[in-house]
Structure formats: C-alpha cells, structure tokens
Amino acid sequence: MTDTSVIHLAMQVMLITAKLAAPALVTALVVGFAVSLFQSATQIQEFTLAFVPKAIGVGIALLLSGHWMLNSMISFTTDLFHGIPKMLS
C-alpha cells in the first residue's frame, strides 16, 4: 500500500462520514435556529423547548434518510472489502 492509496482511502472515509452525518446535523442546526428565534421573540427560556423539537427533528431525519445511509455504508464497506487484495499486492 502506497502513501497515495492510504490518503485516498482516508479521504473516502472522511467523505462518507460527512455524508452520513449531514442529515442529522443539518436538521438539528435548522431546528435549533428556528427554536432560538422563537425563544428570543417570545422571551421563553425553557430547556425542553430547545431539546424536544431537535430530538424529534433528528429522529424524523434519520427515519427519512436511514435507508440511503444504510445503502451508502453497505456499498462503501463492500467496495472496501473487494479492494483488500489490491491493497495487499
């Protein structure tokens, strides 16, 4: 395995990690921003008002994008396992 192939593999791992984390993180960011705007407009400072909508939003995002995430992870892992002989030679 050369230095270039190790760097290429590491880049692939970071890219797939970012793709898999994006739906949950973007949803939490958008819902958190909307809740903070609502809280600042109404002067309501309640912890559960900030946490519960984020948890529900992230859960819905994971339900909607879970199939895609699983397929992406399976295809990446399958490609990685199929490339092991090439990496060893």
PyRosetta script that sets phi, psi and omega in degrees:
from pyrosetta import init, pose_from_sequence

init()
pose = pose_from_sequence("MTDTSVIHLAMQVMLITAKLAAPALVTALVVGFAVSLFQSATQIQEFTLAFVPKAIGVGIALLLSGHWMLNSMISFTTDLFHGIPKMLS")
pose.set_psi(1, 128.0)
pose.set_omega(1, -178.4)
pose.set_phi(2, -92.0)
pose.set_psi(2, 171.0)
pose.set_omega(2, 178.6)
pose.set_phi(3, -62.5)
pose.set_psi(3, -38.0)
pose.set_omega(3, -179.0)
pose.set_phi(4, -64.5)
pose.set_psi(4, -41.3)
pose.set_omega(4, -179.5)
pose.set_phi(5, -69.5)
pose.set_psi(5, -34.0)
pose.set_omega(5, 176.7)
pose.set_phi(6, -66.2)
pose.set_psi(6, -43.7)
pose.set_omega(6, 178.9)
pose.set_phi(7, -66.0)
pose.set_psi(7, -39.9)
pose.set_omega(7, 177.7)
pose.set_phi(8, -62.6)
pose.set_psi(8, -43.0)
pose.set_omega(8, 178.3)
pose.set_phi(9, -64.7)
pose.set_psi(9, -41.7)
pose.set_omega(9, 178.2)
pose.set_phi(10, -64.3)
pose.set_psi(10, -38.3)
pose.set_omega(10, 177.3)
pose.set_phi(11, -65.0)
pose.set_psi(11, -40.5)
pose.set_omega(11, 177.2)
pose.set_phi(12, -62.8)
pose.set_psi(12, -41.5)
pose.set_omega(12, 179.6)
pose.set_phi(13, -63.5)
pose.set_psi(13, -44.6)
pose.set_omega(13, 179.4)
pose.set_phi(14, -65.9)
pose.set_psi(14, -36.8)
pose.set_omega(14, 179.5)
pose.set_phi(15, -67.4)
pose.set_psi(15, -44.9)
pose.set_omega(15, 179.9)
pose.set_phi(16, -67.7)
pose.set_psi(16, -33.9)
pose.set_omega(16, 176.6)
pose.set_phi(17, -64.7)
pose.set_psi(17, -43.6)
pose.set_omega(17, 178.3)
pose.set_phi(18, -64.7)
pose.set_psi(18, -40.8)
pose.set_omega(18, 178.8)
pose.set_phi(19, -64.2)
pose.set_psi(19, -40.1)
pose.set_omega(19, -177.9)
pose.set_phi(20, -74.0)
pose.set_psi(20, -30.3)
pose.set_omega(20, -179.2)
pose.set_phi(21, -84.7)
pose.set_psi(21, -20.6)
pose.set_omega(21, -173.1)
pose.set_phi(22, -59.1)
pose.set_psi(22, -46.4)
pose.set_omega(22, -177.8)
pose.set_phi(23, -58.8)
pose.set_psi(23, -44.5)
pose.set_omega(23, -179.1)
pose.set_phi(24, -69.4)
pose.set_psi(24, -42.8)
pose.set_omega(24, -177.1)
pose.set_phi(25, -69.2)
pose.set_psi(25, -41.4)
pose.set_omega(25, 179.5)
pose.set_phi(26, -66.9)
pose.set_psi(26, -40.0)
pose.set_omega(26, 177.9)
pose.set_phi(27, -63.1)
pose.set_psi(27, -45.2)
pose.set_omega(27, 178.3)
pose.set_phi(28, -62.4)
pose.set_psi(28, -37.8)
pose.set_omega(28, 178.9)
pose.set_phi(29, -65.5)
pose.set_psi(29, -46.6)
pose.set_omega(29, -178.3)
pose.set_phi(30, -67.0)
pose.set_psi(30, -45.6)
pose.set_omega(30, -179.9)
pose.set_phi(31, -66.9)
pose.set_psi(31, -40.9)
pose.set_omega(31, 178.3)
pose.set_phi(32, -62.5)
pose.set_psi(32, -39.9)
pose.set_omega(32, 177.6)
pose.set_phi(33, -65.7)
pose.set_psi(33, -42.9)
pose.set_omega(33, 178.9)
pose.set_phi(34, -64.4)
pose.set_psi(34, -41.4)
pose.set_omega(34, 179.2)
pose.set_phi(35, -66.9)
pose.set_psi(35, -39.6)
pose.set_omega(35, 179.2)
pose.set_phi(36, -67.4)
pose.set_psi(36, -35.1)
pose.set_omega(36, 174.2)
pose.set_phi(37, -64.2)
pose.set_psi(37, -42.6)
pose.set_omega(37, 178.2)
pose.set_phi(38, -63.4)
pose.set_psi(38, -43.0)
pose.set_omega(38, -179.7)
pose.set_phi(39, -66.1)
pose.set_psi(39, -38.6)
pose.set_omega(39, -179.8)
pose.set_phi(40, -72.8)
pose.set_psi(40, -29.7)
pose.set_omega(40, 179.2)
pose.set_phi(41, -75.4)
pose.set_psi(41, -33.5)
pose.set_omega(41, -176.3)
pose.set_phi(42, -102.9)
pose.set_psi(42, -4.3)
pose.set_omega(42, -178.9)
pose.set_phi(43, 61.1)
pose.set_psi(43, 27.6)
pose.set_omega(43, 176.0)
pose.set_phi(44, -95.6)
pose.set_psi(44, 118.6)
pose.set_omega(44, 179.3)
pose.set_phi(45, -114.4)
pose.set_psi(45, 80.9)
pose.set_omega(45, -178.4)
pose.set_phi(46, -119.1)
pose.set_psi(46, 129.0)
pose.set_omega(46, -177.3)
pose.set_phi(47, -64.1)
pose.set_psi(47, -42.4)
pose.set_omega(47, -177.9)
pose.set_phi(48, -66.5)
pose.set_psi(48, -27.8)
pose.set_omega(48, 177.6)
pose.set_phi(49, -67.3)
pose.set_psi(49, -27.7)
pose.set_omega(49, 178.2)
pose.set_phi(50, -85.8)
pose.set_psi(50, -31.3)
pose.set_omega(50, -173.1)
pose.set_phi(51, -88.2)
pose.set_psi(51, -46.3)
pose.set_omega(51, -172.4)
pose.set_phi(52, -62.3)
pose.set_psi(52, -47.1)
pose.set_omega(52, 178.4)
pose.set_phi(53, -62.6)
pose.set_psi(53, -34.9)
pose.set_omega(53, 177.2)
pose.set_phi(54, -64.9)
pose.set_psi(54, -44.0)
pose.set_omega(54, -179.8)
pose.set_phi(55, -63.3)
pose.set_psi(55, -41.7)
pose.set_omega(55, 178.6)
pose.set_phi(56, -66.6)
pose.set_psi(56, -44.0)
pose.set_omega(56, 179.7)
pose.set_phi(57, -62.6)
pose.set_psi(57, -43.4)
pose.set_omega(57, 178.6)
pose.set_phi(58, -66.6)
pose.set_psi(58, -38.4)
pose.set_omega(58, 177.0)
pose.set_phi(59, -62.1)
pose.set_psi(59, -42.8)
pose.set_omega(59, 178.3)
pose.set_phi(60, -66.3)
pose.set_psi(60, -41.4)
pose.set_omega(60, 178.2)
pose.set_phi(61, -62.0)
pose.set_psi(61, -40.1)
pose.set_omega(61, 178.3)
pose.set_phi(62, -68.6)
pose.set_psi(62, -35.8)
pose.set_omega(62, 176.4)
pose.set_phi(63, -65.8)
pose.set_psi(63, -40.8)
pose.set_omega(63, -177.6)
pose.set_phi(64, -75.0)
pose.set_psi(64, -35.6)
pose.set_omega(64, -176.0)
pose.set_phi(65, -105.5)
pose.set_psi(65, 4.9)
pose.set_omega(65, -177.1)
pose.set_phi(66, -62.8)
pose.set_psi(66, -39.7)
pose.set_omega(66, -179.4)
pose.set_phi(67, -64.5)
pose.set_psi(67, -43.9)
pose.set_omega(67, 177.7)
pose.set_phi(68, -64.3)
pose.set_psi(68, -41.2)
pose.set_omega(68, -179.7)
pose.set_phi(69, -63.1)
pose.set_psi(69, -43.7)
pose.set_omega(69, -180.0)
pose.set_phi(70, -64.9)
pose.set_psi(70, -43.0)
pose.set_omega(70, 178.5)
pose.set_phi(71, -64.5)
pose.set_psi(71, -38.6)
pose.set_omega(71, 178.1)
pose.set_phi(72, -63.8)
pose.set_psi(72, -44.0)
pose.set_omega(72, -179.1)
pose.set_phi(73, -67.2)
pose.set_psi(73, -40.3)
pose.set_omega(73, 179.1)
pose.set_phi(74, -65.7)
pose.set_psi(74, -43.6)
pose.set_omega(74, -179.6)
pose.set_phi(75, -67.4)
pose.set_psi(75, -37.9)
pose.set_omega(75, 177.1)
pose.set_phi(76, -64.3)
pose.set_psi(76, -45.1)
pose.set_omega(76, -179.4)
pose.set_phi(77, -65.7)
pose.set_psi(77, -40.0)
pose.set_omega(77, 178.2)
pose.set_phi(78, -63.6)
pose.set_psi(78, -44.8)
pose.set_omega(78, 177.5)
pose.set_phi(79, -62.8)
pose.set_psi(79, -37.6)
pose.set_omega(79, 179.0)
pose.set_phi(80, -65.0)
pose.set_psi(80, -43.7)
pose.set_omega(80, 179.5)
pose.set_phi(81, -68.1)
pose.set_psi(81, -36.2)
pose.set_omega(81, 178.4)
pose.set_phi(82, -70.7)
pose.set_psi(82, -23.3)
pose.set_omega(82, -179.8)
pose.set_phi(83, -88.8)
pose.set_psi(83, -2.2)
pose.set_omega(83, -178.7)
pose.set_phi(84, -60.3)
pose.set_psi(84, -45.3)
pose.set_omega(84, 178.9)
pose.set_phi(85, -60.5)
pose.set_psi(85, -37.7)
pose.set_omega(85, 178.9)
pose.set_phi(86, -67.6)
pose.set_psi(86, -34.8)
pose.set_omega(86, 179.8)
pose.set_phi(87, -69.7)
pose.set_psi(87, -34.5)
pose.set_omega(87, -177.1)
pose.set_phi(88, -78.4)
pose.set_psi(88, -22.1)
pose.set_omega(88, -178.1)
pose.set_phi(89, -91.3)
pose.dump_pdb("model.pdb")
